[in-house]
């Protein structure tokens, strides 16, 4: 019987899986700090709700990745301290992120998360890792759908040039 033929809990992680868990945990910890700041800067209640959901998602990713790292004998990356609370009106206008800027940054982060999850799912040979990132991918896709909806509703979406009609053919 080979090393990878038994119970997934007894199978070793490969270096890529270890690095991915560590990197996702570190990224989620940094993202959580950024989401906290965005929450203080945001004025729109729908945007604040999505930020809350993203903070919950980041905390879930941190718990799951850190648990797997510890179970396999690795020290997870250190957490960042929580940001001090601040009222929106206390943030100077020139230093404050607008709701549109926050929504764009969140959309970019969610999009990147989907790519990273797909890569990890594709290279993982440990079932537990693949399933974890399938679940994270699904949750992030749902959050991306919510972000797209409010970006459209609020008029924050800046689309690339749209192809509205076919050009007339040029005959030479």
C-alpha positions as CSV (number, residue, x, y, z in Angstrom):
1,X,0.0,0.0,0.0
2,X,1.4,3.4,-1.0
3,X,1.6,6.6,1.0
4,X,-1.4,8.1,-0.8
5,X,-3.7,5.0,-0.7
6,X,-5.2,5.3,2.8
7,X,-7.3,7.6,4.9
8,X,-6.9,11.2,3.7
9,X,-6.1,12.3,7.3
10,X,-3.1,10.0,7.2
11,X,-1.9,11.2,3.8
12,X,0.9,13.8,3.8
13,X,0.4,17.1,2.1
14,X,2.7,18.0,-0.7
15,X,4.7,21.2,-0.7
16,X,2.3,23.0,-3.0
17,X,-0.7,22.3,-0.7
18,X,1.3,23.4,2.4
19,X,2.3,26.7,0.7
20,X,-1.2,27.3,-0.6
21,X,-2.7,26.8,2.8
22,X,-0.1,29.1,4.4
23,X,-0.5,31.8,1.6
24,X,-4.4,31.7,1.7
25,X,-4.3,32.1,5.5
26,X,-1.8,35.0,5.2
27,X,-3.9,36.6,2.5
28,X,-7.1,36.2,4.4
29,X,-5.6,37.8,7.4
30,X,-4.4,40.8,5.4
31,X,-7.8,41.0,3.6
32,X,-9.6,40.9,6.9
33,X,-7.7,44.0,8.0
34,X,-8.5,45.7,4.7
35,X,-12.2,44.8,5.0
36,X,-12.3,46.3,8.5
37,X,-10.9,49.5,7.1
38,X,-13.3,49.5,4.2
39,X,-16.2,48.9,6.6
40,X,-15.3,52.1,8.4
41,X,-15.0,54.0,5.1
42,X,-18.2,52.7,3.5
43,X,-21.4,54.7,3.7
44,X,-23.7,52.5,1.7
45,X,-25.6,49.9,3.8
46,X,-25.7,47.3,1.0
47,X,-22.0,47.6,0.6
48,X,-21.4,47.3,4.3
49,X,-23.4,44.1,4.3
50,X,-21.2,42.6,1.6
51,X,-18.1,43.7,3.5
52,X,-19.5,42.0,6.6
53,X,-20.0,38.8,4.5
54,X,-16.4,39.1,3.2
55,X,-15.1,39.5,6.7
56,X,-17.0,36.3,7.8
57,X,-15.6,34.5,4.8
58,X,-12.1,35.6,5.5
59,X,-12.4,34.4,9.2
60,X,-13.7,31.1,7.9
61,X,-10.8,30.7,5.5
62,X,-8.3,31.6,8.3
63,X,-9.9,29.0,10.7
64,X,-9.9,26.2,8.1
65,X,-6.4,26.8,6.7
66,X,-4.8,27.3,10.1
67,X,-6.5,24.2,11.4
68,X,-5.1,22.1,8.5
69,X,-1.6,23.7,8.9
70,X,-1.5,22.9,12.6
71,X,-2.8,19.3,12.1
72,X,0.1,18.8,9.7
73,X,2.7,20.3,12.0
74,X,3.1,23.7,10.4
75,X,2.9,27.1,12.1
76,X,0.3,29.4,10.5
77,X,1.1,33.0,9.6
78,X,0.5,35.5,12.4
79,X,-2.7,37.4,12.5
80,X,-2.8,41.2,12.2
81,X,-4.3,43.3,15.0
82,X,-7.9,44.5,14.6
83,X,-8.2,48.0,13.4
84,X,-9.5,50.6,15.8
85,X,-13.1,51.6,15.3
86,X,-13.7,55.0,13.6
87,X,-16.8,56.8,12.6
88,X,-17.3,57.6,8.9
89,X,-17.7,61.3,9.6
90,X,-14.3,61.4,11.5
91,X,-12.4,60.3,8.3
92,X,-11.2,63.4,6.4
93,X,-12.8,63.6,2.9
94,X,-9.4,63.4,1.2
95,X,-8.4,60.3,3.1
96,X,-11.7,58.5,2.7
97,X,-12.3,55.7,0.2
98,X,-15.5,56.2,-1.8
99,X,-18.1,53.5,-1.9
100,X,-17.3,53.1,-5.7
101,X,-13.6,52.6,-4.9
102,X,-14.4,50.1,-2.2
103,X,-16.7,48.1,-4.4
104,X,-14.1,48.0,-7.2
105,X,-11.4,46.8,-4.8
106,X,-13.7,44.1,-3.4
107,X,-14.7,43.0,-6.9
108,X,-11.1,42.7,-7.9
109,X,-10.2,40.7,-4.7
110,X,-13.2,38.3,-5.2
111,X,-12.2,37.8,-8.9
112,X,-8.6,37.0,-7.9
113,X,-9.8,34.6,-5.1
114,X,-11.8,32.6,-7.7
115,X,-8.7,32.1,-9.8
116,X,-6.5,31.1,-6.8
117,X,-9.1,28.6,-5.6
118,X,-9.4,27.1,-9.1
119,X,-5.6,26.7,-9.2
120,X,-5.4,25.1,-5.8
121,X,-8.3,22.7,-6.6
122,X,-6.5,21.7,-9.8
123,X,-3.2,20.8,-8.2
124,X,-4.4,19.4,-5.0
125,X,-4.1,15.6,-4.5
126,X,-5.4,15.7,-1.0
127,X,-9.2,15.4,-1.1
128,X,-9.8,17.6,2.0
129,X,-7.8,20.4,0.4
130,X,-9.7,20.2,-2.9
131,X,-13.0,20.1,-1.2
132,X,-12.2,23.0,1.1
133,X,-11.2,25.2,-1.9
134,X,-14.3,24.0,-3.9
135,X,-16.4,25.3,-1.0
136,X,-14.5,28.6,-0.7
137,X,-14.7,29.0,-4.5
138,X,-18.5,28.6,-4.4
139,X,-18.9,31.0,-1.5
140,X,-16.7,33.6,-3.3
141,X,-18.7,33.2,-6.5
142,X,-21.9,34.0,-4.6
143,X,-20.3,37.1,-3.1
144,X,-19.1,38.1,-6.5
145,X,-22.6,37.9,-7.8
146,X,-23.8,40.1,-5.0
147,X,-21.1,42.6,-5.7
148,X,-22.0,42.7,-9.4
149,X,-25.6,43.3,-8.5
150,X,-25.0,46.3,-6.3
151,X,-22.3,47.7,-8.7
152,X,-25.0,47.7,-11.4
153,X,-27.8,49.0,-9.1
154,X,-25.7,51.8,-7.7
155,X,-24.2,52.9,-11.0
156,X,-20.6,52.0,-9.8
157,X,-19.9,49.5,-12.6
158,X,-17.4,50.8,-15.2
159,X,-17.7,48.4,-18.1
160,X,-15.2,48.1,-20.9
161,X,-16.2,49.4,-24.3
162,X,-19.4,47.7,-25.3
163,X,-19.9,46.3,-28.8
164,X,-23.5,47.5,-29.6
165,X,-23.6,46.9,-33.3
166,X,-21.6,45.3,-36.0
167,X,-19.5,47.8,-38.1
168,X,-20.2,48.1,-41.8
169,X,-17.8,46.0,-43.8
170,X,-15.1,47.8,-45.6
171,X,-14.6,46.7,-49.3
172,X,-11.2,47.4,-50.7
